[in-house]
Amino acid sequence: MKITDSQTPAKLIKISDNRAAESHPKDSSPARGRDRVSLSPQARELLKAQKALAAIPDVRTDKVEEIKARIADGTYRIDSDQIAAKMIREALPDDD
């Protein structure tokens, strides 16, 4: 036996239309207030740190000039054993 209610689809459409009308206010004027953004204390600290890092130059010109002068004088020496040891340490995985 098959029971059908021919009114059910029409009822669902009517309910759906009513809900849609309720969800959209009739006053479509623009918002009177202004949007506001509030940053957390952590976000403010991060912004402050980023600004401080941006102020630091990428190249330490005083260090570069010192090394250039030592190279020109012939007093700049490189310890190849120390460089090789550090390269090997950095290439190997840590055993912590």
C-alpha positions in Angstrom: 0.0 0.0 0.0 1.4 3.4 -0.9 0.5 6.5 1.1 1.1 9.9 -0.4 0.5 13.4 0.7 0.2 15.6 -2.3 0.5 18.7 -0.1 3.9 17.8 1.4 6.1 19.2 -1.4 4.2 22.4 -1.4 4.5 22.7 2.4 8.3 22.2 2.2 8.6 24.9 -0.4 6.5 27.3 1.6 8.6 26.6 4.8 11.8 27.1 2.9 10.6 30.4 1.4 9.6 31.7 4.9 13.0 30.8 6.3 14.8 32.5 3.5 12.8 35.7 4.0 13.5 35.6 7.7 17.3 35.3 7.2 17.6 38.4 5.1 16.6 41.6 6.8 14.3 43.9 4.7 16.5 46.9 5.5 19.3 46.6 2.9 20.9 49.9 3.7 24.7 49.8 4.3 26.1 49.2 7.7 26.2 52.4 9.8 29.1 51.3 12.0 32.7 50.8 10.8 34.5 47.5 10.7 37.1 47.1 13.5 40.0 44.8 13.9 41.6 43.9 17.2 45.0 42.3 17.4 45.9 40.0 20.2 48.9 40.8 22.4 50.9 38.0 20.7 50.1 39.5 17.3 51.2 42.9 18.4 54.5 41.4 19.7 55.0 39.6 16.4 54.4 42.8 14.5 56.9 44.7 16.7 59.5 41.9 16.2 59.0 42.0 12.4 59.5 45.8 12.4 62.7 45.4 14.5 64.1 42.8 12.1 63.3 45.0 9.1 65.3 47.8 10.6 68.5 45.6 10.9 70.6 45.7 7.7 71.1 42.4 5.8 74.8 43.1 5.4 77.1 44.0 8.3 79.2 46.5 6.5 81.5 47.0 9.4 82.4 43.3 9.4 82.8 43.2 5.6 85.1 46.2 5.7 87.2 44.6 8.5 87.6 41.4 6.5 88.4 43.3 3.3 91.2 45.2 5.1 92.6 41.9 6.6 92.6 40.3 3.2 94.4 43.3 1.7 97.0 43.3 4.6 97.5 39.5 4.2 96.5 38.9 7.8 93.2 37.1 7.1 93.8 33.4 7.6 91.2 30.6 7.2 91.4 27.4 9.3 90.4 24.8 6.8 90.3 22.0 9.4 87.8 24.0 11.5 85.6 24.7 8.5 85.7 21.0 7.3 84.8 19.8 10.9 81.9 22.2 11.1 80.6 21.2 7.6 80.7 17.6 8.7 78.9 18.3 12.0 76.1 20.2 10.2 75.7 17.4 7.5 75.4 14.6 10.0 72.0 14.1 11.8 71.8 15.0 15.5 71.9 12.0 17.9 69.8 13.6 20.7 
